[in-house]
């Protein structure tokens, strides 16, 4: 009897927080979900320049295709940053962001972003974030980030 109570208490401690977290997470694979997964990688409220294309390799600006208008609207709604849409980086403008298309693979999703800080000597970097679907909702799983900063003269 004591083992059963202990087991039920342990299950409540482990499962209830996971269930509550999954209930508030994102569901589906639509544009709003994709934009929200992208927005989780960039949590700044400062103004940002965002490339009008989605790039398969955002850090190299390779494999770029025009971003659909509906995706642009979804990103504007998901990002905290005020956005200026640009065809190319303005060196003396705000931080520059380039997003990759979100890739859904069964119960996993991958979102990637690259960024360039403002100015000639600003740092550049990026994030590759993996999400898993648990109880029907997307939750953050792992993130790999990198950053490189040039030496100033």
OpenMM code with the backbone's topology and positions (N, CA, C; nanometers):
from openmm import Vec3, app, unit

residues = "UNK UNK UNK UNK UNK UNK UNK UNK UNK UNK UNK UNK UNK UNK UNK UNK UNK UNK UNK UNK UNK UNK UNK UNK UNK UNK UNK UNK UNK UNK UNK UNK UNK UNK UNK UNK UNK UNK UNK UNK UNK UNK UNK UNK UNK UNK UNK UNK UNK UNK UNK UNK UNK UNK UNK UNK UNK UNK UNK UNK UNK UNK UNK UNK UNK UNK UNK UNK UNK UNK UNK UNK UNK UNK UNK UNK UNK UNK UNK UNK UNK UNK UNK UNK UNK UNK UNK UNK UNK UNK UNK UNK UNK UNK UNK UNK UNK UNK UNK UNK UNK UNK UNK UNK UNK UNK UNK UNK UNK UNK UNK UNK UNK UNK UNK UNK UNK UNK UNK UNK UNK UNK UNK UNK UNK UNK UNK UNK UNK UNK UNK UNK UNK UNK UNK UNK UNK UNK UNK UNK UNK UNK UNK UNK UNK UNK UNK UNK UNK UNK UNK UNK UNK".split()
positions = [
    Vec3(0.0821, -0.1192, 0.0000),
    Vec3(0.0000, 0.0000, 0.0000),
    Vec3(0.0868, 0.1260, 0.0000),
    Vec3(0.1910, 0.1285, 0.0818),
    Vec3(0.2800, 0.2437, 0.0885),
    Vec3(0.3523, 0.2615, -0.0452),
    Vec3(0.3918, 0.1506, -0.1082),
    Vec3(0.4591, 0.1587, -0.2380),
    Vec3(0.3657, 0.2187, -0.3431),
    Vec3(0.2391, 0.1787, -0.3400),
    Vec3(0.1419, 0.2289, -0.4368),
    Vec3(0.1218, 0.3798, -0.4180),
    Vec3(0.1101, 0.4269, -0.2949),
    Vec3(0.0922, 0.5698, -0.2682),
    Vec3(0.2164, 0.6462, -0.3124),
    Vec3(0.3335, 0.5926, -0.2823),
    Vec3(0.4580, 0.6566, -0.3217),
    Vec3(0.4691, 0.6634, -0.4747),
    Vec3(0.4312, 0.5547, -0.5424),
    Vec3(0.4346, 0.5525, -0.6884),
    Vec3(0.3376, 0.6554, -0.7468),
    Vec3(0.2170, 0.6645, -0.6941),
    Vec3(0.1201, 0.7627, -0.7426),
    Vec3(0.1676, 0.9056, -0.7167),
    Vec3(0.2273, 0.9290, -0.6034),
    Vec3(0.2798, 1.0619, -0.5727),
    Vec3(0.3926, 1.0977, -0.6690),
    Vec3(0.4814, 1.0022, -0.6971),
    Vec3(0.5914, 1.0252, -0.7905),
    Vec3(0.5384, 1.0529, -0.9306),
    Vec3(0.4385, 0.9771, -0.9746),
    Vec3(0.3783, 1.0010, -1.1065),
    Vec3(0.3175, 1.1407, -1.1136),
    Vec3(0.2537, 1.1841, -1.0081),
    Vec3(0.1953, 1.3173, -1.0047),
    Vec3(0.3004, 1.4251, -1.0160),
    Vec3(0.4146, 1.4053, -0.9521),
    Vec3(0.5228, 1.5029, -0.9567),
    Vec3(0.5845, 1.5080, -1.0956),
    Vec3(0.6004, 1.3931, -1.1617),
    Vec3(0.6655, 1.3877, -1.2917),
    Vec3(0.5691, 1.4220, -1.4055),
    Vec3(0.4489, 1.3674, -1.4049),
    Vec3(0.3584, 1.3815, -1.5179),
    Vec3(0.2790, 1.5108, -1.5191),
    Vec3(0.2344, 1.5592, -1.4069),
    Vec3(0.1511, 1.6791, -1.4064),
    Vec3(0.2224, 1.8017, -1.4609),
    Vec3(0.3470, 1.8300, -1.4208),
    Vec3(0.4131, 1.9464, -1.4803),
    Vec3(0.4303, 1.9318, -1.6315),
    Vec3(0.4604, 1.8109, -1.6792),
    Vec3(0.4764, 1.7901, -1.8233),
    Vec3(0.3441, 1.8124, -1.8949),
    Vec3(0.2365, 1.7672, -1.8371),
    Vec3(0.1056, 1.7850, -1.8974),
    Vec3(0.0678, 1.9325, -1.9015),
    Vec3(0.0917, 2.0038, -1.7935),
    Vec3(0.0592, 2.1467, -1.7898),
    Vec3(0.1423, 2.2233, -1.8919),
    Vec3(0.2709, 2.1884, -1.9048),
    Vec3(0.3569, 2.2566, -2.0001),
    Vec3(0.3111, 2.2280, -2.1425),
    Vec3(0.2789, 2.1030, -2.1708),
    Vec3(0.2350, 2.0673, -2.3053),
    Vec3(0.1028, 2.1352, -2.3403),
    Vec3(0.0178, 2.1542, -2.2435),
    Vec3(-0.1124, 2.2163, -2.2710),
    Vec3(-0.0968, 2.3606, -2.3160),
    Vec3(0.0084, 2.4293, -2.2692),
    Vec3(0.0274, 2.5686, -2.3070),
    Vec3(0.1162, 2.5830, -2.4299),
    Vec3(0.1701, 2.4734, -2.4804),
    Vec3(0.2617, 2.4782, -2.5947),
    Vec3(0.1849, 2.4874, -2.7263),
    Vec3(0.2590, 2.4970, -2.8330),
    Vec3(0.2020, 2.5130, -2.9666),
    Vec3(0.1600, 2.3794, -3.0255),
    Vec3(0.0561, 2.3833, -3.1063),
    Vec3(0.0058, 2.2627, -3.1713),
    Vec3(-0.0012, 2.2860, -3.3219),
    Vec3(0.0034, 2.1786, -3.3983),
    Vec3(-0.0112, 2.1865, -3.5426),
    Vec3(0.1180, 2.2210, -3.6130),
    Vec3(0.1065, 2.2466, -3.7451),
    Vec3(0.2232, 2.2760, -3.8283),
    Vec3(0.1985, 2.3962, -3.9184),
    Vec3(0.0995, 2.4765, -3.8859),
    Vec3(0.0634, 2.5910, -3.9688),
    Vec3(0.1628, 2.7048, -3.9573),
    Vec3(0.1349, 2.8120, -4.0311),
    Vec3(0.2256, 2.9269, -4.0336),
    Vec3(0.2402, 2.9931, -3.8975),
    Vec3(0.1317, 3.0016, -3.8195),
    Vec3(0.1431, 3.0627, -3.6858),
    Vec3(0.2343, 2.9790, -3.5967),
    Vec3(0.2258, 2.8473, -3.6072),
    Vec3(0.3135, 2.7606, -3.5284),
    Vec3(0.4576, 2.7780, -3.5732),
    Vec3(0.4797, 2.7790, -3.7044),
    Vec3(0.6159, 2.7975, -3.7549),
    Vec3(0.6737, 2.9309, -3.7083),
    Vec3(0.5953, 3.0363, -3.7173),
    Vec3(0.6426, 3.1687, -3.6746),
    Vec3(0.6713, 3.1701, -3.5248),
    Vec3(0.5879, 3.1050, -3.4460),
    Vec3(0.6100, 3.1011, -3.3011),
    Vec3(0.7357, 3.0210, -3.2670),
    Vec3(0.7619, 2.9125, -3.3401),
    Vec3(0.8852, 2.8361, -3.3170),
    Vec3(1.0060, 2.9215, -3.3531),
    Vec3(0.9987, 2.9960, -3.4631),
    Vec3(1.1077, 3.0874, -3.4991),
    Vec3(1.1254, 3.1955, -3.3935),
    Vec3(1.0156, 3.2522, -3.3463),
    Vec3(1.0219, 3.3616, -3.2495),
    Vec3(1.0845, 3.3168, -3.1177),
    Vec3(1.0735, 3.1894, -3.0832),
    Vec3(1.1333, 3.1409, -2.9589),
    Vec3(1.2854, 3.1478, -2.9637),
    Vec3(1.3417, 3.1631, -3.0821),
    Vec3(1.4874, 3.1715, -3.0960),
    Vec3(1.5394, 3.3142, -3.0821),
    Vec3(1.4516, 3.4119, -3.0945),
    Vec3(1.4939, 3.5519, -3.0891),
    Vec3(1.4044, 3.6248, -2.9904),
    Vec3(1.4532, 3.6479, -2.8696),
    Vec3(1.3682, 3.7035, -2.7649),
    Vec3(1.3989, 3.8496, -2.7336),
    Vec3(1.4555, 3.9197, -2.8273),
    Vec3(1.4845, 4.0606, -2.8068),
    Vec3(1.3629, 4.1455, -2.8456),
    Vec3(1.3438, 4.2554, -2.7752),
    Vec3(1.2354, 4.3466, -2.8118),
    Vec3(1.2884, 4.4661, -2.8905),
    Vec3(1.4196, 4.4659, -2.9179),
    Vec3(1.4794, 4.5745, -2.9952),
    Vec3(1.4413, 4.5612, -3.1428),
    Vec3(1.4393, 4.6731, -3.2131),
    Vec3(1.4060, 4.6739, -3.3559),
    Vec3(1.4981, 4.5776, -3.4306),
    Vec3(1.4447, 4.5110, -3.5343),
    Vec3(1.5221, 4.4152, -3.6123),
    Vec3(1.4916, 4.4310, -3.7607),
    Vec3(1.5950, 4.4082, -3.8427),
    Vec3(1.5773, 4.3938, -3.9866),
    Vec3(1.5564, 4.2453, -4.0119),
    Vec3(1.4577, 4.2084, -4.0910),
    Vec3(1.4354, 4.0677, -4.1230),
    Vec3(1.4370, 4.0525, -4.2742),
    Vec3(1.5145, 3.9561, -4.3216),
    Vec3(1.5229, 3.9297, -4.4643),
    Vec3(1.3876, 3.8832, -4.5161),
    Vec3(1.3495, 3.9316, -4.6333),
    Vec3(1.2202, 3.8984, -4.6920),
    Vec3(1.2183, 3.7591, -4.7545),
    Vec3(1.3247, 3.6823, -4.7346),
    Vec3(1.3336, 3.5463, -4.7862),
    Vec3(1.3584, 3.4484, -4.6728),
    Vec3(1.3193, 3.3235, -4.6937),
    Vec3(1.3576, 3.2135, -4.6056),
    Vec3(1.4746, 3.1437, -4.6727),
    Vec3(1.5800, 3.1134, -4.5962),
    Vec3(1.7009, 3.0544, -4.6539),
    Vec3(1.7288, 2.9183, -4.5923),
    Vec3(1.7580, 2.8194, -4.6768),
    Vec3(1.7892, 2.6852, -4.6287),
    Vec3(1.9121, 2.6883, -4.5384),
    Vec3(2.0083, 2.7747, -4.5699),
    Vec3(2.1271, 2.7943, -4.4860),
    Vec3(2.1350, 2.9424, -4.4509),
    Vec3(2.0648, 2.9830, -4.3446),
    Vec3(2.0572, 3.1265, -4.3147),
    Vec3(2.1910, 3.1919, -4.2850),
    Vec3(2.2852, 3.1212, -4.2238),
    Vec3(2.4134, 3.1825, -4.1904),
    Vec3(2.4978, 3.2116, -4.3142),
    Vec3(2.4699, 3.1423, -4.4244),
    Vec3(2.5432, 3.1629, -4.5498),
    Vec3(2.4592, 3.2350, -4.6545),
    Vec3(2.3318, 3.2658, -4.6205),
    Vec3(2.2388, 3.3265, -4.7149),
    Vec3(2.2314, 3.2436, -4.8437),
    Vec3(2.2178, 3.1124, -4.8267),
    Vec3(2.2108, 3.0187, -4.9390),
    Vec3(2.0737, 2.9510, -4.9435),
    Vec3(2.0311, 2.9161, -5.0623),
    Vec3(1.9050, 2.8468, -5.0800),
    Vec3(1.7863, 2.9323, -5.0390),
    Vec3(1.7893, 3.0597, -5.0740),
    Vec3(1.6848, 3.1535, -5.0308),
    Vec3(1.5701, 3.1600, -5.1311),
    Vec3(1.4488, 3.1644, -5.0779),
    Vec3(1.3284, 3.1815, -5.1581),
    Vec3(1.2413, 3.2866, -5.0904),
    Vec3(1.1659, 3.3626, -5.1686),
    Vec3(1.0813, 3.4672, -5.1087),
    Vec3(0.9893, 3.4108, -5.0002),
    Vec3(0.9782, 3.4865, -4.8920),
    Vec3(0.8906, 3.4470, -4.7817),
    Vec3(0.7460, 3.4804, -4.8188),
    Vec3(0.6549, 3.3839, -4.8040),
    Vec3(0.5144, 3.4141, -4.8333),
    Vec3(0.4616, 3.5264, -4.7436),
    Vec3(0.3710, 3.6065, -4.7984),
    Vec3(0.3139, 3.7184, -4.7230),
    Vec3(0.2499, 3.6718, -4.5925),
    Vec3(0.1833, 3.5575, -4.5948),
    Vec3(0.1188, 3.5058, -4.4735),
    Vec3(0.2226, 3.4699, -4.3672),
    Vec3(0.3393, 3.4215, -4.4089),
    Vec3(0.4456, 3.3905, -4.3128),
    Vec3(0.5022, 3.5202, -4.2543),
    Vec3(0.5149, 3.6225, -4.3380),
    Vec3(0.5631, 3.7516, -4.2878),
    Vec3(0.4670, 3.8068, -4.1825),
    Vec3(0.3381, 3.7982, -4.2099),
    Vec3(0.2383, 3.8459, -4.1138),
    Vec3(0.2435, 3.7635, -3.9850),
    Vec3(0.2626, 3.6328, -3.9967),
    Vec3(0.2707, 3.5471, -3.8781),
    Vec3(0.3945, 3.5812, -3.7953),
    Vec3(0.5077, 3.6084, -3.8611),
    Vec3(0.6293, 3.6469, -3.7878),
    Vec3(0.6116, 3.7811, -3.7181),
    Vec3(0.5468, 3.8749, -3.7853),
    Vec3(0.5219, 4.0050, -3.7215),
    Vec3(0.4396, 3.9886, -3.5945),
    Vec3(0.3459, 3.8960, -3.5961),
    Vec3(0.2640, 3.8714, -3.4787),
    Vec3(0.3367, 3.7954, -3.3690),
    Vec3(0.4370, 3.7146, -3.4066),
    Vec3(0.5048, 3.6297, -3.3083),
    Vec3(0.6273, 3.6965, -3.2444),
    Vec3(0.7004, 3.7767, -3.3205),
    Vec3(0.8216, 3.8405, -3.2675),
    Vec3(0.7860, 3.9606, -3.1813),
    Vec3(0.8606, 3.9789, -3.0744),
    Vec3(0.8431, 4.0969, -2.9889),
    Vec3(0.9057, 4.2204, -3.0523),
    Vec3(1.0016, 4.2000, -3.1417),
    Vec3(1.0742, 4.3099, -3.2040),
    Vec3(0.9909, 4.3806, -3.3093),
    Vec3(0.9999, 4.5133, -3.3150),
    Vec3(0.9441, 4.5818, -3.4315),
    Vec3(1.0292, 4.5435, -3.5534),
    Vec3(0.9655, 4.5121, -3.6648),
    Vec3(1.0358, 4.4574, -3.7807),
    Vec3(1.0402, 4.5571, -3.8949),
    Vec3(1.1584, 4.5648, -3.9578),
    Vec3(1.1746, 4.6319, -4.0858),
    Vec3(1.2115, 4.5226, -4.1845),
    Vec3(1.1290, 4.5022, -4.2868),
    Vec3(1.1551, 4.3989, -4.3871),
    Vec3(1.2550, 4.4525, -4.4884),
    Vec3(1.3610, 4.3746, -4.5162),
    Vec3(1.4666, 4.4205, -4.6067),
    Vec3(1.5031, 4.3109, -4.7063),
    Vec3(1.5525, 4.3549, -4.8222),
    Vec3(1.6006, 4.2629, -4.9264),
    Vec3(1.7453, 4.2220, -4.8991),
    Vec3(1.8184, 4.3062, -4.8263),
    Vec3(1.9570, 4.2769, -4.7877),
    Vec3(1.9904, 4.3560, -4.6619),
    Vec3(2.0955, 4.3161, -4.5955),
    Vec3(2.1346, 4.3776, -4.4686),
    Vec3(2.1786, 4.5217, -4.4875),
    Vec3(2.1299, 4.6059, -4.4002),
    Vec3(2.1778, 4.7437, -4.3914),
    Vec3(2.2742, 4.7476, -4.2732),
    Vec3(2.4015, 4.7661, -4.3004),
    Vec3(2.5059, 4.7558, -4.1980),
    Vec3(2.4794, 4.8463, -4.0791),
    Vec3(2.4306, 4.9666, -4.1027),
    Vec3(2.4091, 5.0600, -3.9924),
    Vec3(2.2632, 5.0619, -3.9462),
    Vec3(2.1872, 4.9610, -3.9871),
    Vec3(2.0499, 4.9482, -3.9410),
    Vec3(2.0456, 4.8657, -3.8133),
    Vec3(1.9288, 4.8160, -3.7814),
    Vec3(1.9104, 4.7330, -3.6617),
    Vec3(1.9724, 4.5942, -3.6846),
    Vec3(1.9674, 4.5099, -3.5813),
    Vec3(2.0145, 4.3724, -3.5960),
    Vec3(1.9419, 4.3078, -3.7137),
    Vec3(2.0143, 4.2240, -3.7883),
    Vec3(1.9635, 4.1621, -3.9101),
    Vec3(1.9381, 4.0142, -3.8831),
    Vec3(1.8161, 3.9662, -3.9155),
    Vec3(1.7774, 3.8275, -3.8917),
    Vec3(1.7432, 3.7576, -4.0225),
    Vec3(1.7856, 3.6317, -4.0319),
    Vec3(1.7518, 3.5482, -4.1470),
    Vec3(1.6987, 3.4163, -4.0920),
    Vec3(1.5784, 3.3794, -4.1316),
    Vec3(1.5152, 3.2564, -4.0845),
    Vec3(1.5200, 3.1491, -4.1922),
    Vec3(1.5276, 3.0246, -4.1470),
    Vec3(1.5143, 2.9087, -4.2359),
    Vec3(1.3715, 2.8585, -4.2268),
    Vec3(1.3256, 2.7872, -4.3289),
    Vec3(1.1934, 2.7256, -4.3153),
    Vec3(1.1962, 2.6240, -4.1997),
    Vec3(1.0903, 2.6176, -4.1218),
    Vec3(1.0821, 2.5180, -4.0150),
    Vec3(1.0633, 2.3819, -4.0812),
    Vec3(1.1428, 2.2847, -4.0364),
    Vec3(1.1366, 2.1502, -4.0930),
    Vec3(1.0667, 2.0588, -3.9932),
    Vec3(0.9566, 1.9997, -4.0354),
    Vec3(0.8824, 1.9048, -3.9531),
    Vec3(0.9171, 1.7644, -3.9999),
    Vec3(0.9552, 1.6789, -3.9066),
    Vec3(0.9903, 1.5410, -3.9387),
    Vec3(0.9256, 1.4501, -3.8348),
    Vec3(0.8043, 1.4095, -3.8607),
    Vec3(0.7321, 1.3250, -3.7660),
    Vec3(0.7042, 1.3999, -3.6376),
    Vec3(0.7595, 1.3496, -3.5290),
    Vec3(0.7371, 1.4106, -3.3977),
    Vec3(0.8459, 1.5107, -3.3617),
    Vec3(0.9237, 1.5556, -3.4591),
    Vec3(1.0295, 1.6538, -3.4348),
    Vec3(1.0150, 1.7706, -3.5317),
    Vec3(1.0644, 1.8850, -3.4889),
    Vec3(1.0680, 2.0039, -3.5743),
    Vec3(1.1999, 2.0753, -3.5491),
    Vec3(1.2540, 2.1370, -3.6544),
    Vec3(1.3784, 2.2126, -3.6430),
    Vec3(1.3555, 2.3529, -3.6953),
    Vec3(1.3987, 2.4503, -3.6187),
    Vec3(1.3912, 2.5909, -3.6579),
    Vec3(1.5320, 2.6484, -3.6501),
    Vec3(1.5658, 2.7348, -3.7455),
    Vec3(1.7004, 2.7913, -3.7490),
    Vec3(1.6933, 2.9393, -3.7829),
    Vec3(1.7801, 3.0169, -3.7193),
    Vec3(1.7914, 3.1598, -3.7459),
    Vec3(1.9387, 3.1991, -3.7411),
    Vec3(1.9759, 3.2951, -3.8243),
    Vec3(2.1090, 3.3559, -3.8183),
    Vec3(2.0892, 3.5044, -3.7932),
    Vec3(2.1862, 3.5663, -3.7261),
    Vec3(2.1750, 3.7097, -3.6980),
    Vec3(2.3082, 3.7788, -3.7170),
    Vec3(2.2999, 3.9045, -3.7523),
    Vec3(2.4144, 3.9937, -3.7622),
    Vec3(2.3800, 4.1153, -3.6786),
    Vec3(2.4665, 4.1484, -3.5821),
    Vec3(2.4429, 4.2684, -3.5034),
    Vec3(2.4762, 4.3904, -3.5881),
    Vec3(2.4235, 4.5034, -3.5477),
    Vec3(2.4429, 4.6254, -3.6244),
    Vec3(2.5889, 4.6687, -3.6247),
    Vec3(2.6258, 4.7432, -3.7259),
    Vec3(2.7597, 4.7994, -3.7371),
    Vec3(2.8568, 4.7079, -3.8095),
    Vec3(2.9659, 4.7676, -3.8524),
    Vec3(3.0690, 4.6950, -3.9254),
    Vec3(3.1333, 4.5879, -3.8387),
    Vec3(3.1479, 4.6143, -3.7104),
    Vec3(3.2154, 4.5206, -3.6213),
    Vec3(3.1187, 4.4479, -3.5284),
    Vec3(2.9959, 4.4376, -3.5684),
    Vec3(2.8978, 4.3645, -3.4888),
    Vec3(2.9227, 4.2144, -3.4946),
    Vec3(2.8795, 4.1452, -3.3936),
    Vec3(2.8920, 3.9997, -3.3904),
    Vec3(2.7880, 3.9373, -3.4828),
    Vec3(2.8121, 3.8148, -3.5214),
    Vec3(2.7135, 3.7388, -3.5973),
    Vec3(2.7039, 3.6007, -3.5363),
    Vec3(2.5881, 3.5401, -3.5510),
    Vec3(2.5685, 3.4088, -3.4914),
    Vec3(2.4401, 3.3455, -3.5391),
    Vec3(2.4005, 3.2428, -3.4675),
    Vec3(2.2777, 3.1753, -3.5050),
    Vec3(2.2396, 3.0680, -3.4057),
    Vec3(2.1210, 3.0144, -3.4263),
    Vec3(2.0677, 2.9090, -3.3409),
    Vec3(1.9986, 2.8048, -3.4275),
    Vec3(2.0154, 2.6792, -3.3906),
    Vec3(1.9392, 2.5687, -3.4463),
    Vec3(1.8671, 2.5064, -3.3281),
    Vec3(1.7352, 2.5140, -3.3286),
    Vec3(1.6555, 2.4679, -3.2161),
    Vec3(1.5703, 2.3491, -3.2594),
    Vec3(1.5723, 2.2449, -3.1786),
    Vec3(1.4909, 2.1266, -3.2024),
    Vec3(1.3741, 2.1257, -3.1065),
    Vec3(1.2586, 2.0905, -3.1583),
    Vec3(1.1368, 2.0780, -3.0797),
    Vec3(1.0853, 1.9356, -3.0967),
    Vec3(1.0207, 1.8823, -2.9941),
    Vec3(0.9571, 1.7516, -3.0034),
    Vec3(0.8095, 1.7678, -2.9725),
    Vec3(0.7307, 1.6783, -3.0307),
    Vec3(0.5874, 1.6820, -3.0051),
    Vec3(0.5583, 1.5849, -2.8918),
    Vec3(0.5062, 1.6395, -2.7824),
    Vec3(0.4685, 1.5600, -2.6654),
    Vec3(0.3236, 1.5909, -2.6337),
    Vec3(0.2441, 1.4869, -2.6257),
    Vec3(0.1014, 1.5018, -2.5979),
    Vec3(0.0359, 1.5969, -2.6979),
    Vec3(0.0825, 1.5922, -2.8240),
    Vec3(0.0240, 1.6732, -2.9300),
    Vec3(0.0731, 1.8158, -2.9386),
    Vec3(0.1667, 1.8557, -2.8528),
    Vec3(0.2135, 1.9945, -2.8507),
    Vec3(0.3646, 1.9995, -2.8722),
    Vec3(0.4106, 2.1049, -2.9379),
    Vec3(0.5537, 2.1246, -2.9623),
    Vec3(0.6194, 2.1858, -2.8395),
    Vec3(0.7271, 2.1238, -2.7943),
    Vec3(0.8023, 2.1760, -2.6808),
    Vec3(0.9500, 2.1820, -2.7165),
    Vec3(1.0175, 2.2801, -2.6601),
    Vec3(1.1603, 2.2987, -2.6824),
    Vec3(1.2340, 2.1754, -2.6350),
    Vec3(1.3311, 2.1285, -2.7136),
    Vec3(1.4061, 2.0083, -2.6776),
    Vec3(1.5548, 2.0400, -2.6619),
    Vec3(1.6209, 2.0836, -2.7689),
    Vec3(1.7633, 2.1191, -2.7611),
    Vec3(1.7890, 2.2420, -2.8478),
    Vec3(1.8999, 2.3090, -2.8190),
    Vec3(1.9383, 2.4241, -2.9001),
    Vec3(2.0899, 2.4280, -2.9119),
    Vec3(2.1356, 2.4513, -3.0330),
    Vec3(2.2772, 2.4682, -3.0602),
    Vec3(2.2954, 2.6102, -3.1100),
    Vec3(2.3798, 2.6860, -3.0447),
    Vec3(2.4016, 2.8247, -3.0834),
    Vec3(2.5485, 2.8503, -3.1103),
    Vec3(2.5761, 2.9516, -3.1875),
    Vec3(2.7131, 2.9918, -3.2156),
    Vec3(2.7171, 3.1430, -3.2322),
    Vec3(2.8326, 3.2000, -3.2085),
    Vec3(2.8503, 3.3437, -3.2265),
    Vec3(2.9966, 3.3699, -3.2573),
    Vec3(3.0220, 3.4677, -3.3429),
    Vec3(3.1586, 3.5091, -3.3774),
    Vec3(3.1620, 3.6604, -3.3800),
    Vec3(3.2645, 3.7175, -3.3170),
    Vec3(3.2768, 3.8629, -3.3110),
    Vec3(3.4137, 3.9022, -3.3653),
    Vec3(3.4169, 3.9941, -3.4631),
    Vec3(3.5466, 4.0365, -3.5176),
    Vec3(3.6201, 4.1252, -3.4178),
    Vec3(3.7501, 4.1251, -3.4338),
    Vec3(3.8321, 4.2164, -3.3512),
    Vec3(3.8141, 4.3573, -3.4052),
    Vec3(3.8022, 4.4529, -3.3174),
    Vec3(3.7871, 4.5924, -3.3599),
    Vec3(3.9238, 4.6516, -3.3869),
    Vec3(3.9319, 4.7491, -3.4778),
    Vec3(4.0630, 4.8089, -3.5110),
    Vec3(4.1194, 4.8897, -3.3969),
] * unit.nanometer
topology = app.Topology()
chain = topology.addChain("A")
for resn in residues:
    res = topology.addResidue(resn, chain)
    for name in ("N", "CA", "C"):
        topology.addAtom(name, app.Element.getBySymbol(name[0]), res)
